[in-house]
Amino acid sequence: MWEYTDKVREHFLNPRNVGEVENPDGVAEVGSIACGDALKLTFALDENQRIKDIKFKTFGCASAIASSSALTEMVKGMTLEEAQKVTNQDIAAYLGGLPQEKMHCSVMGKEALEKAIENCLGVTETSADETAGHIICECFGVTDQDIERAIQENRLSTVEEITNYTKAGGGCGSCREAIRGIIDKIQFEMTPQTAAKAKLSNIQKIKMIEETLEREIRPSLKLDGGDIELIDVDGNRVMVATRGTCATCKAADITLKHFVEKRLRDLVSPDLVVEEVTQ
């Protein structure tokens, strides 16, 4: 049984903006009923070129319905440029989080929005297909470019994570080796210098900081009876509070700069600065 937030349940039981917009400016259909998830998105612009009405029809699970409903609420009133910046992580965060196994639902919503905007701007399917990549997962029609994009935008590192975000590898499994090869290629290319060029949203940055603290930093500090707590993130400033033996250690400043800050810079962004606060 999936653990859904109250907001996911609310948008599933009472979805907003269901249906189709009459005389839409943008239209898109993604997914496939045969694959288990399908979404049709339509929107109309006002005289100021902002999204005044947007509706959806979806075939899928509770997460698919909730993600589609949330997306339509999020982008109302936005310009197309603003709407293009909405990420699948933003959709998940709006809902208070999604089970990792259901993140592909937020990705589907983002994909539908992008295609609807392309339709509005006159980008033809033929020109879009020229850069669509080639199919890696035949079961769900996922391309190499879909997988590469999911890795880069969500910092994925395992085949299981790719499946959660794209469904690739979740069918017969014959493509899992190819997926692993794409992961290895991206990880090789994403040196700290090139990774720094990949733009992170605030939500992505905070999530990566939290994950790095939990996975790479706190276990080492706990070995000596210490600990660390994330208090706030303001731009590139990471404010933390030391706990346990770290709070009274004379070398705490050295630990923060030469261990904590270094790990965060290596794994998240080279621009981060760690500051200790009292709390």
ChimeraX attribute file (.defattr): number of C-alpha atoms within 10 A of each C-alpha:
attribute: neighborCount
match mode: 1-to-1
recipient: residues
	/A:1	3
	/A:2	11
	/A:3	9
	/A:4	16
	/A:5	13
	/A:6	11
	/A:7	15
	/A:8	26
	/A:9	16
	/A:10	15
	/A:11	19
	/A:12	20
	/A:13	12
	/A:14	13
	/A:15	19
	/A:16	20
	/A:17	18
	/A:18	17
	/A:19	14
	/A:20	17
	/A:21	18
	/A:22	12
	/A:23	10
	/A:24	17
	/A:25	19
	/A:26	23
	/A:27	25
	/A:28	20
	/A:29	19
	/A:30	18
	/A:31	21
	/A:32	14
	/A:33	12
	/A:34	9
	/A:35	13
	/A:36	11
	/A:37	19
	/A:38	20
	/A:39	23
	/A:40	21
	/A:41	26
	/A:42	26
	/A:43	25
	/A:44	20
	/A:45	20
	/A:46	12
	/A:47	7
	/A:48	9
	/A:49	12
	/A:50	18
	/A:51	21
	/A:52	16
	/A:53	21
	/A:54	28
	/A:55	23
	/A:56	26
	/A:57	18
	/A:58	22
	/A:59	15
	/A:60	18
	/A:61	14
	/A:62	18
	/A:63	24
	/A:64	25
	/A:65	29
	/A:66	28
	/A:67	31
	/A:68	33
	/A:69	28
	/A:70	25
	/A:71	29
	/A:72	24
	/A:73	17
	/A:74	15
	/A:75	20
	/A:76	17
	/A:77	18
	/A:78	15
	/A:79	16
	/A:80	19
	/A:81	10
	/A:82	11
	/A:83	20
	/A:84	15
	/A:85	12
	/A:86	17
	/A:87	21
	/A:88	24
	/A:89	22
	/A:90	21
	/A:91	26
	/A:92	24
	/A:93	14
	/A:94	17
	/A:95	23
	/A:96	13
	/A:97	18
	/A:98	24
	/A:99	14
	/A:100	13
	/A:101	16
	/A:102	22
	/A:103	25
	/A:104	26
	/A:105	30
	/A:106	28
	/A:107	22
	/A:108	23
	/A:109	29
	/A:110	24
	/A:111	20
	/A:112	24
	/A:113	29
	/A:114	20
	/A:115	21
	/A:116	24
	/A:117	22
	/A:118	19
	/A:119	16
	/A:120	20
	/A:121	12
	/A:122	10
	/A:123	13
	/A:124	12
	/A:125	12
	/A:126	9
	/A:127	9
	/A:128	12
	/A:129	10
	/A:130	9
	/A:131	9
	/A:132	15
	/A:133	13
	/A:134	14
	/A:135	15
	/A:136	22
	/A:137	24
	/A:138	15
	/A:139	18
	/A:140	20
	/A:141	16
	/A:142	20
	/A:143	18
	/A:144	18
	/A:145	16
	/A:146	20
	/A:147	22
	/A:148	17
	/A:149	14
	/A:150	19
	/A:151	20
	/A:152	18
	/A:153	16
	/A:154	19
	/A:155	16
	/A:156	19
	/A:157	15
	/A:158	13
	/A:159	21
	/A:160	19
	/A:161	20
	/A:162	27
	/A:163	21
	/A:164	19
	/A:165	25
	/A:166	26
	/A:167	23
	/A:168	30
	/A:169	24
	/A:170	18
	/A:171	15
	/A:172	11
	/A:173	12
	/A:174	15
	/A:175	19
	/A:176	20
	/A:177	12
	/A:178	15
	/A:179	23
	/A:180	15
	/A:181	13
	/A:182	19
	/A:183	21
	/A:184	14
	/A:185	12
	/A:186	16
	/A:187	16
	/A:188	9
	/A:189	12
	/A:190	15
	/A:191	12
	/A:192	14
	/A:193	12
	/A:194	9
	/A:195	19
	/A:196	17
	/A:197	10
	/A:198	12
	/A:199	12
	/A:200	17
	/A:201	15
	/A:202	15
	/A:203	14
	/A:204	19
	/A:205	18
	/A:206	19
	/A:207	15
	/A:208	19
	/A:209	22
	/A:210	15
	/A:211	13
	/A:212	17
	/A:213	19
	/A:214	15
	/A:215	11
	/A:216	15
	/A:217	18
	/A:218	16
	/A:219	15
	/A:220	14
	/A:221	20
	/A:222	15
	/A:223	9
	/A:224	11
	/A:225	12
	/A:226	18
	/A:227	20
	/A:228	22
	/A:229	16
	/A:230	17
	/A:231	13
	/A:232	14
	/A:233	17
	/A:234	9
	/A:235	12
	/A:236	14
	/A:237	13
	/A:238	20
	/A:239	17
	/A:240	20
	/A:241	17
	/A:242	21
	/A:243	17
	/A:244	14
	/A:245	15
	/A:246	21
	/A:247	15
	/A:248	11
	/A:249	14
	/A:250	10
	/A:251	10
	/A:252	15
	/A:253	14
	/A:254	12
	/A:255	15
	/A:256	20
	/A:257	14
	/A:258	11
	/A:259	15
	/A:260	22
	/A:261	21
	/A:262	18
	/A:263	19
	/A:264	23
	/A:265	18
	/A:266	16
	/A:267	17
	/A:268	23
	/A:269	24
	/A:270	17
	/A:271	13
	/A:272	18
	/A:273	19
	/A:274	18
	/A:275	15
	/A:276	17
	/A:277	13
	/A:278	9
	/A:279	9
